[in-house]
Amino acid sequence: MQKDYSYLKDRVFQASTLLYGMNRWLIKPHTHQWFFNGYFNDLLLIPCALPCILWLHRQMNIRSHDRPPKWREILFHLTVWSILFEIVGPQIMRHTTGDPLDIAAYVAGGLCAGLIWNA
C-alpha cells in the first residue's frame, strides 16, 4: 500500500525550495558561474512548483488522491510550463528570451524528482 503524499511537507519539495532560496539569495549574487546563474534554479522548477500546484488541485477537488506525483502529472506540467515560459512568455514580455537549455534543465529536474517520488 502506497503512503500518502505530503505535498508541502514532502522532502523533495522542501530540499528543492531550500536550494532555490540559497541559490537565489546566497550563491547567484556572488558568482558569475554560468550554471548557478542560468540553469540551477530551472532544475528545481518541477520539484518546487509541482507539489504546490497539486496541493491546490487537491483542495479544489481537481485531484482525487493523495499519492505522489505520477509521471503523467509531471510530464503534463513540464510540457505546459516549458511552452509558457520558453515560447509564449518571451513573445509577450520584453527583455526575455526562450532557451532550449532551460527546458533541458526542467526535464532533468523533473526526471530526478519523479524517480524519487515514484521509487
TILUM-991191 format. One record per residue (C-alpha): residue number from 1; y, x, z. Coordinates in Angstrom, 2 decimals, m for minus. Example, Ala and Ser with C-alpha at 12.3 -4.5 7.8 and 13.67 -1.06 7.14 Angstrom:
BEGIN
+-----+---------+---------+---------+
! pos !       y !       x !       z !
+-----+---------+---------+---------+
!   1 !   m4.50 !   12.30 !    7.80 !
!   2 !   m1.06 !   13.67 !    7.14 !
+-----+---------+---------+---------+
***
This chain:
BEGIN
+-----+---------+---------+---------+
! pos !       y !       x !       z !
+-----+---------+---------+---------+
!   1 !    0.00 !    0.00 !    0.00 !
!   2 !    3.37 !    1.36 !   m1.03 !
!   3 !    6.06 !    1.87 !    1.59 !
!   4 !    9.35 !    0.00 !    1.23 !
!   5 !   12.18 !    1.93 !   m0.37 !
!   6 !   15.08 !    2.58 !    1.99 !
!   7 !   17.87 !    2.68 !   m0.65 !
!   8 !   20.85 !    4.33 !    1.11 !
!   9 !   18.58 !    5.89 !    3.74 !
!  10 !   16.42 !    7.49 !    1.07 !
!  11 !   16.16 !   11.26 !    1.50 !
!  12 !   16.66 !   11.95 !   m2.22 !
!  13 !   19.84 !    9.86 !   m2.20 !
!  14 !   21.16 !   11.46 !    0.98 !
!  15 !   20.41 !   15.03 !   m0.10 !
!  16 !   21.93 !   14.44 !   m3.54 !
!  17 !   25.04 !   12.88 !   m2.08 !
!  18 !   25.45 !   15.81 !    0.29 !
!  19 !   25.02 !   18.28 !   m2.58 !
!  20 !   27.53 !   16.34 !   m4.69 !
!  21 !   30.14 !   16.50 !   m1.91 !
!  22 !   29.51 !   20.18 !   m1.27 !
!  23 !   29.90 !   20.99 !   m4.96 !
!  24 !   32.96 !   18.76 !   m5.41 !
!  25 !   34.95 !   19.97 !   m2.42 !
!  26 !   33.50 !   23.35 !   m1.43 !
!  27 !   31.99 !   25.10 !   m4.46 !
!  28 !   33.90 !   23.96 !   m7.58 !
!  29 !   37.38 !   24.77 !   m6.21 !
!  30 !   36.29 !   28.35 !   m5.50 !
!  31 !   34.24 !   29.30 !   m8.57 !
!  32 !   34.59 !   29.46 !  m12.32 !
!  33 !   30.82 !   29.40 !  m12.80 !
!  34 !   30.12 !   27.04 !  m15.74 !
!  35 !   27.08 !   25.33 !  m14.20 !
!  36 !   28.79 !   24.24 !  m10.98 !
!  37 !   31.99 !   23.25 !  m12.79 !
!  38 !   30.38 !   21.47 !  m15.70 !
!  39 !   26.87 !   20.24 !  m15.02 !
!  40 !   25.68 !   20.38 !  m11.41 !
!  41 !   27.17 !   17.01 !  m10.44 !
!  42 !   25.78 !   15.50 !  m13.66 !
!  43 !   22.28 !   16.39 !  m12.42 !
!  44 !   22.98 !   14.18 !   m9.42 !
!  45 !   24.03 !   11.02 !  m11.30 !
!  46 !   20.68 !    9.21 !  m11.08 !
!  47 !   19.71 !   10.31 !   m7.54 !
!  48 !   23.21 !    9.50 !   m6.20 !
!  49 !   24.12 !    6.35 !   m8.12 !
!  50 !   20.85 !    4.54 !   m8.80 !
!  51 !   19.96 !    3.79 !   m5.16 !
!  52 !   23.41 !    2.19 !   m4.67 !
!  53 !   23.04 !    0.07 !   m7.80 !
!  54 !   19.50 !   m1.01 !   m6.94 !
!  55 !   20.62 !   m1.91 !   m3.41 !
!  56 !   23.36 !   m4.10 !   m4.92 !
!  57 !   20.81 !   m5.64 !   m7.29 !
!  58 !   18.59 !   m6.41 !   m4.29 !
!  59 !   21.48 !   m8.00 !   m2.37 !
!  60 !   22.28 !  m10.21 !   m5.39 !
!  61 !   18.59 !  m11.11 !   m5.87 !
!  62 !   18.51 !   m9.39 !   m9.26 !
!  63 !   15.85 !   m7.01 !   m7.94 !
!  64 !   12.90 !   m8.84 !   m6.38 !
!  65 !   11.28 !   m5.98 !   m4.46 !
!  66 !   11.99 !   m3.01 !   m2.20 !
!  67 !    9.81 !   m0.44 !   m3.90 !
!  68 !   11.12 !    2.97 !   m5.01 !
!  69 !   12.89 !    3.07 !   m8.39 !
!  70 !   10.38 !    2.68 !  m11.21 !
!  71 !   10.53 !    4.75 !  m14.41 !
!  72 !   11.80 !    1.77 !  m16.43 !
!  73 !   14.71 !    1.29 !  m13.99 !
!  74 !   15.56 !    4.99 !  m14.16 !
!  75 !   15.35 !    5.04 !  m17.96 !
!  76 !   17.40 !    1.85 !  m18.35 !
!  77 !   20.25 !    3.09 !  m16.16 !
!  78 !   20.07 !    6.57 !  m17.63 !
!  79 !   20.49 !    5.10 !  m21.13 !
!  80 !   23.32 !    2.74 !  m20.18 !
!  81 !   25.25 !    5.38 !  m18.24 !
!  82 !   24.78 !    8.01 !  m20.96 !
!  83 !   26.18 !    5.66 !  m23.59 !
!  84 !   29.01 !    4.54 !  m21.31 !
!  85 !   30.04 !    7.98 !  m20.05 !
!  86 !   29.41 !   10.12 !  m23.12 !
!  87 !   30.09 !    7.78 !  m26.07 !
!  88 !   32.18 !    4.76 !  m25.04 !
!  89 !   34.26 !    6.43 !  m22.32 !
!  90 !   35.59 !    9.25 !  m24.49 !
!  91 !   36.59 !    6.70 !  m27.15 !
!  92 !   38.65 !    4.72 !  m24.62 !
!  93 !   40.02 !    7.33 !  m22.24 !
!  94 !   42.33 !   10.17 !  m23.11 !
!  95 !   41.52 !   13.74 !  m22.19 !
!  96 !   37.74 !   13.23 !  m22.07 !
!  97 !   35.04 !   14.29 !  m24.48 !
!  98 !   31.39 !   13.40 !  m24.78 !
!  99 !   28.98 !   16.23 !  m24.06 !
! 100 !   25.29 !   16.10 !  m25.00 !
! 101 !   24.58 !   18.65 !  m22.25 !
! 102 !   25.85 !   16.09 !  m19.73 !
! 103 !   23.14 !   13.73 !  m20.96 !
! 104 !   20.57 !   16.52 !  m20.66 !
! 105 !   21.69 !   17.01 !  m17.04 !
! 106 !   21.44 !   13.25 !  m16.37 !
! 107 !   17.89 !   13.31 !  m17.77 !
! 108 !   16.86 !   16.38 !  m15.74 !
! 109 !   18.22 !   14.89 !  m12.51 !
! 110 !   16.61 !   11.53 !  m13.25 !
! 111 !   13.28 !   13.17 !  m14.01 !
! 112 !   13.29 !   15.17 !  m10.76 !
! 113 !   14.31 !   12.14 !   m8.68 !
! 114 !   11.78 !    9.93 !  m10.47 !
! 115 !    8.96 !   12.37 !   m9.80 !
! 116 !    9.78 !   12.34 !   m6.09 !
! 117 !   10.28 !    8.57 !   m5.91 !
! 118 !    7.05 !    7.88 !   m7.78 !
! 119 !    4.85 !   10.56 !   m6.18 !
+-----+---------+---------+---------+
***
